[in-house]
Amino acid sequence: MEKKILIVDDEKVWVKMLAMSLEHEGYQIEVAFDAIQATAQAFQLKPDLILLDIMMPAGGGLAALKNIRANVKTFSIPVIVLSAKGDKKTKEAIEELGVSGFLSKSVDIDELLEKIKEILIK
């Protein structure tokens, strides 16, 4: 069975590029473009992994992550934060919410694929 990945980001070109790369690797891709959609999609789809941006509309990625972690159905879904915002305060807040990784949006796609495989094989 294909592993399902939810990509959450408001940059549609980035989402499309990332989705194409992951679909090529055999993953089923779902997308959300803001924090409200992210939370709803996570609850409804229960993906195997979430790739989450921090800076986006409708509350931001941290709010979505808090909501996902607060729900018994979704609290254990692995989350990789992909963000251009990497200041110390943001990273500490993200780590407190139990993410599986933090990568810059400028990450090499091969590095991201390795991180995804590492998490999904566990």
C-alpha positions in Angstrom: 0.0 0.0 0.0 1.3 3.5 -0.9 2.3 5.7 2.0 0.2 8.9 2.1 2.0 12.2 2.6 0.2 15.5 3.3 2.0 18.5 2.0 1.0 21.8 3.7 2.3 25.0 2.2 0.8 28.1 0.7 3.4 28.3 -2.1 1.6 26.5 -4.9 4.6 26.2 -7.2 6.7 24.7 -4.4 3.8 22.2 -3.5 3.5 21.2 -7.2 7.2 20.6 -7.5 7.4 18.6 -4.3 4.3 16.6 -5.0 5.7 15.6 -8.5 9.0 14.5 -6.9 7.2 12.4 -4.2 4.7 10.9 -6.6 7.6 9.8 -8.8 8.9 7.9 -5.7 5.5 6.1 -5.3 3.9 8.2 -2.5 0.3 9.2 -2.5 0.1 12.9 -2.1 -2.6 15.1 -0.6 -2.2 18.9 -0.2 -3.4 21.7 2.0 -2.7 25.4 1.5 -3.3 26.9 5.0 -3.5 25.9 8.7 -7.2 25.3 8.7 -7.0 23.0 5.7 -4.0 21.2 7.2 -5.8 20.4 10.4 -8.9 19.2 8.6 -7.0 17.1 6.1 -4.9 15.5 8.9 -8.0 14.6 10.9 -9.8 13.3 7.8 -7.0 11.5 5.9 -4.7 10.4 8.8 -1.6 10.5 6.5 1.5 8.5 7.2 3.6 11.7 7.2 3.0 15.5 7.1 5.4 18.0 5.4 4.5 21.3 7.1 5.4 24.9 6.4 5.4 27.3 9.3 4.6 30.6 7.6 1.2 30.4 6.0 -2.3 31.8 6.2 -5.1 31.0 8.6 -3.2 30.7 11.8 0.2 29.4 10.6 2.0 26.1 10.8 2.6 26.2 14.5 -1.2 26.4 15.2 -1.9 23.5 12.8 0.8 21.5 14.5 -0.6 22.2 17.9 -4.1 21.1 16.7 -2.7 17.9 15.1 -0.8 17.1 18.3 -3.8 17.8 20.5 -6.1 15.2 18.8 -5.9 11.5 19.8 -6.4 10.5 16.1 -3.5 12.5 14.8 -1.0 13.1 17.6 1.4 10.4 16.5 1.6 11.3 12.8 5.2 12.1 12.0 5.7 15.7 10.9 8.7 17.2 9.1 8.8 21.0 9.1 10.0 22.5 5.9 10.4 26.2 6.4 12.4 29.2 5.4 12.0 30.4 9.0 14.7 28.8 11.1 15.3 31.1 14.0 16.1 29.6 17.4 12.7 30.5 19.0 10.7 28.9 16.1 12.9 25.8 16.2 12.4 25.4 20.0 8.6 25.8 19.7 8.6 23.2 16.9 10.8 20.7 18.9 8.5 21.0 21.9 5.6 19.8 19.7 7.5 16.7 18.8 8.4 16.9 15.1 10.4 14.3 13.3 12.6 16.8 11.6 13.2 20.4 10.6 14.6 21.1 7.2 15.1 24.3 5.3 13.0 24.8 2.2 16.3 25.0 0.3 16.9 21.3 1.1 18.1 19.1 -1.6 15.3 16.8 -2.7 17.5 13.7 -2.2 18.1 14.7 1.4 14.4 15.2 1.9 13.6 11.8 0.3 16.1 10.1 2.6 14.6 11.7 5.7 11.1 10.6 4.5 12.2 7.0 4.0 14.0 7.0 7.4 10.7 8.1 9.1 8.3 5.9 7.2 10.4 2.7 7.5 10.4 2.9 11.3 
